[in-house]
Every structure is written in structure tokens, then in C-alpha cells.
Amino acid sequence: MGSDVVHEHCQRLMSTAISEGEKARIVSPPNPWVGAIVETQAGNFAGHTQAPGESHAEMDALIKAGRNAAGSTMYVTLEPCAHQGRTPPCAEKIVEAGIKRVVIGIVDPDQRVRGRGIEYLQKKGVEVIVGVCADEIKTQLAPYLKQRSTGTPWVVLKLAVTLDGRIAANDGSSNWITGEIARERVQQIRLASQAIVVGANTIRVDDSSLRARIPDAKRQPIRVVLGSIPEAASVHPAEEFHGSGSDLVRSLGQREVLQVLIEGGSQVAKEFLDLDLVDQFVFHIAPAVHGGSDGISAFAGKGALSVGQLIRLSTKSVTQLGGDTEIILWSKRAEAFIESL
């Protein structure tokens, strides 16, 4: 095959591995949600990372491939580990299985790995190719990459707003600005996060449990309230935090939280915005207008004095959620950091 055909073939199989890895996003943290494909003459065998302590993506695919793996090619979104953790080193298992070539999406920034898996494979005579579909994988694994590189989690701010930027009416009511499909999407975002943060006033007004209301969910995120929690609040069991947003983010990172979801209210959103802590913004925009200069704005306090001071973001996706619209954006800082890895 020509080089262009080979490149296209590698990209196609790596894209399949990326899709496979997405299946692990909910169950694998604090491990990364990795996908792997073992390409053999008997067919392709897909695997993804299981729950902590169980198989990594490479092992999941190798187990499925069995003896067919000998002499084959593996495609894996993240560099295989070469250290003993909860499970044996994947790099060793790849060699033992007789894999002859490994195509890797990106290098693992974890200090225990960071090139060691690639070096081990090469020393054992395995051909290694790195960088296929790297941009897509960096986007997919952004929370993991940030936490392992900086020690702090990926911070997502979710806001349900009217077309004129209000998150609640004059009486403080906000249920429900958006429709059912958008609310179901929020449950998915909650479950993909290892911690949810909300202000104490929001708890007093909405009395939300902050649980991911998804059937058969095997775990729930840590629930953190900024301020004092009323004794009868539905959010219990939850943690109170009295400190700055920066302190909280550092603390959660030390607990191996990869992604933290900020759900409100406007004062909390403003604090995290002003401290430049938000990596990803998720706006759920309802086809509704508040119609005044009052009501509760998405961000409390004063904003930019001039157009030149506006906070510019990078749009990642726009999705229709029934009658509502979801816009996902990254901060320029977060985008530059992930691209630099």
C-alpha cells in the first residue's frame, strides 16, 4: 500500500479506537478512558479501559483477540503503561502477546509513564508509531491530560440560560429554563464528572440533590457546596467548602478528580470566571426571552468595560437538544495548553 493509503488506514482504525475509548469515560476515572484495536488476519478486536483495578484497554483487546494477536498491529489512543499499578504493565503484555507494531495516538503525561511505555516496546523490537489522530485524542482526554500534567482537574461550567442571558427570573425561579432533552444531557455531564460544585444559596433556593439521575449509575460524583449546607438539604451526603475557587480546584486535583462540574449560581460562576479557572463552558440556551434588565444574569457583578475586554472563547461544538441549543466552548488558555502537549 502507498503511504497515503497506509495513513488513511491508520486513521480509520484509530478513529475506531477513539470511539471505543468513549465507552469508558464514565467507568474508568481516575484512569483515562482509552480505546484499543488489535488488527489481525482473523478480524479486528476492540477493547476499552474498565473500572479501576480491572483491565486497561490494551488488555481488554488482547484478551478478546487471544492467539490471533501474535504478529498483529495494535492501535491505542494513549501510550501503554510500563509500570505496575493496580494492574500489570500493559507494555509487557503487548510484547508477551507477540504484537509486532503498536500505533499510538499520544504520549501519556503521567510521570509514571511519559515515554517509558514507548521505550520498553522499542527495546523489545516492537515497531512504534506515535501521533495518529493526536488532536482528536487530546480533545477527548483533555480532563485526564490536564490533571496528570498540572495536578488540577478540568473545570467545566454549565449554564442554562435564556436568549438574553438570564439563569433565573426575578423571583429566583429557574426550573425549568430548558427542556427535557437538555436536562437529560446535564445528567450525562454530571456522571462524566467526578465532582460537582454549587453555591450554598443555590442549594437553599433549588434544593437540588446534584445526583446524576441515570438508571444503574454505579457511582455518583462528589458533591461540594461552597458555604454552609442546610441540615435537611437534599444534596446530603455532601461536603462543605469554605475557601477560594483556586483552593478548591487544587484540593480536588489532589484527590485525583479529573473533571469538576460547576453548576452555579451566578456568584460562583463569576468567581471561577474571574479567577480564570474555567476550561470548558457548556451553555444550554433555551428559545426563551426574559425581556428585561433585571432577573438573574449568568454572571453576577460587573463585566467588561469595553469590547476589547471581552473574554473570547473557542467554540468546540453546537448541538441541538430538542428545542434548546448546546454550545460547548473552551477558554483560550485551556485550548493552548492542551495543544501544547
N, C-alpha and C positions, 0 to 999 in steps of 0.2 A: 504493500500500500504506500502511496505517496505521503509526504509529510503533512499535507493539508488534510488528507483523509484520516490519517492517524490522529491528528489533533482534534478533528471533529468527533472521532470515535471516543477519544478520552473524555472530551467534554460531555458527550452524551451519557456515558456511564457515570461520570462524576455528578452530573445533574440528578441521576437516579439515586446516587448515594446521598445527595443533599436532601432529596425528598424523603428518603428512608430515615435520615437523621432527625427530621422534623417530628417523627413519631415518638421520639424520646424526650422532647422538650419538657414535658410535664413530669416525667418519672425520674430522669437522670440526675438533676441537680443534687449536690453541688458539683457533680461531674458534668462535662459538656455533652450536649446532645449530638452525637456523632453517628454518621451513617457509613456503611462499608458495603462493597460489592466484590465478590470473588468471581472472576470471569473464567470459566472453564469450558472444555470441549463438551461437557455434558449439560451446559447451560450456566446461567448466572444465579448466584446465591446472595441474597441481601440480608444484612444484619444491622441492628442499631443498638445503642447503649441501653442497658437495662437499669434497674434500680441500683443504688449504691450497694456494693458488695456482690453484685451479680455480674454477668458477662458484659464486657465492653463490646463495641460494635464489631471490632475485628474478630473477636472470639465467637460472637453470635453468628457471623457469616461463615467462619471456618467450621463451626460445628455443623451447620446446615450443609456445607459443601462436602465434609467428610474426606474420603480418599481422593475425591475429584480435585482437591485443592493442589495436589502435587504438580509442580511445573506451571502453575497458572499465574494470573495477574490479579492483584488486589487494588481496588480503588477505595480510598478512605479520606474523609473530609478533613481530618485532623491527624497530625503526626502521631504514630503509635507510641505508647509509653514504653519505657525501658527500665522501669523501677518497680519494686514490689510494693504494692499498696494493699487495698482490700482484696485485690485480685492479682494473679501473676502478671509479669510484664508481657504486654501484647507483642512486642518486637520479637521476643524469644519464641512465642507460639507461632508467629508467622514463619520464622525460619524452620522450626520443627515440622510445620505442615508442608514444607517444600515449595513455598511461594517463590517464584523467580523474579518477579517485578512488582514493585509497590508504587502506585501513583497517589501522591499526597496532595491535598488541597492547600493546607497552610501548616506552618510550624507551630507547635504548641508553646505558648509563652510561659507556661508553668515552669518554675525554676527546677523542678524535679525532672523535667523532660527537656525542653528547649534545645533541640538538635541531637540529643543523646539517642533518641529512637532511630533517627536517620543514620547517625554514625554507626550504631550497632548493626543495622541492616546492611549497610555498605561493607562493613568489615567481614560480614558473613557471606559476601558475594551476591547479595540481592541488589538488582538494579533499582534505583530510586529516582523518581521524577517528582518535582515539587512545584506547585504553583498553578495547577489546573483549577479553573473556576474560583480562584482565590478571592476575588471581590465579593462574589455571592456568598461564599462561606464566611467571610469576615462579617458581613451583614447578619447572617443567620446566628453566628456565635458571638455577636457583639457583647452581650452581658458577661459571658464567660471570659472573653478576651480582656475586657476592662478589669474585672475583678482579679484575675490572675496577674495582670500587668501592674495594677496600681494598688490593689488591696481594697478598693472601694467598689460597690455594686453599680450596675447600670440603673439610672434613675429615670423612671417613666412617670410623666404627669398626664393624667387622664382628666378631661373636662367635657362635660355635656353642656352645650351652650345653645342659645337661640341665635338666629342670624345676626342679631345686633349685640352679641357677646355677653348675654346675661345667663348666669347659672342658677338664679332663683328669682322669684317675683318679690314684690315689696314686702309681703308678709313672711318671707323666708322660705316659702314652699318651693320645692324643686322636683318632687315626684309627680308625674314623670315628664321631663322635658323631651326625652327621646322615646322611641317606640320599642316594642318588644325585641326585635332583632338586634338592635343596638345594645339593649340591656343583656341579651344573651352573649353578645361579644365581650362585654365587660367581665362576665363570669369566666370566660376563657383567658382573658388577660390576668385576672386575679389568680387563676390556677397556675399560670405560667410564671408568676412572681412568687418569691419566697418570703416576702414581707409586704404588708400594706400599711401605709401611714395616713392618718387623718387627724384633723384638729379636734380638740375636745368640744368645741362649740358645734361642730357638725354632728358629733355623736349625740349631743343634747337635743339638737333640732330634729335630726332624721332617725336617730336610734337604730342605725344600720348595724347588722352583725358582721359585715365585711367578709363573710364567708363566700367561697366560690360555690354557688348553688348549682352544682353539676352532679348528676347521679353517679354513684360509685367512685367519687373522688377519694383517693387513698390517703391524701394528706391535705392540710389546709395551711395557707401562709400564716406567718407570724403577724399578729395584729398589734400595731403600735399606735397609741393615742398621744398626741402632743398636748400634755396637760393632765388634769385630774379626770378620772373616769367615774361617772355616777355609779353607785353600787348596783343599781338594778338595770344597768345598760345591757343591751343585747350583744354587745361586742365581746363581753367576757366569754372565755378567759382571754385577756389582752394585757399588754404591757403599757405602763405609763412611761413617758419620757419627758424630762424637764431639762432642756438644753437646746443648743442651736441645731439647725439642719445639718451643718457640716459635721458636728459631733455625732449625730445620729447615723449619718452615712458611713462614717469611719467605723462606728461600733458594729453596724450590720455587716460591713465588709469583713471584719474580724471573725464574724460568725459564719463565714462562707456563704452569705446571701449574695446571689449573683444578680438578681433583679429585684428592685423595690418599686412598688407602685404607690404614687402619691395621689390620693383621691379627694383631697380638699380639706377645708374650704378655701375661700379666696385669700385669706391672710396667709395660710400655709403655702398656697400656690405662689403668692408674691414673694415670700421668704426664699423659697427654693429657686425662684427665677432670679431674684436679686443677687443671690449667692452663686449664681451660675452653676447650680448643681444638677439641673435637668439635662439629661442626654437626649431623651425622646419625648416628644409631645404627641398625645393622642387626642384629637378633637373630634367629638361626636356632635355634629351640627344638625339641629332639628330645623325643619321648614316652618319655623315659627318666629314671630317678632314680638319682643316685649313692648316696644313702642314708646320708650321714654328714657330720660337720662337718669332715672332712679333705678330701683331694683338692685340686685347684687351682681357686680361685674365679676368676670373670671378672675381678675387680679385686683386685690384691694390696694388702696393708696394711689399715689401719683405715678404716672407713666412718663414716657419720653416727652421732653420739652420741644423737640423738633423732629422732623422726618429723618434727619441724619443720625438721630439717636435710637431709631427703631431697632429692635432685636431681630435680625434677619435669620431665618431658618432654612433648612434644606428639605424640600418635600420628597418623601420616600414612596408614598402610595396614597391613592384616593380610591375609596371603595364605597359603593352604595350598600347601605344596610336598611333595606326596606325603603321607607320614606326619608330616612336620615342619611347623612354622609359622614364617613370616617376619613379623616386626613391624618396621616402619620408623618411627622417631621422630626428631623434630628437637629440638634444645635450644631453650629459650625465647628465649635470646639470638639464635640464628640465625633463628628464626621472626620475631621482632620486627624484625630488621634487614631481612630480605627484604620483609616487609610495608611497611616504611617507604620503599622505593624507588619 
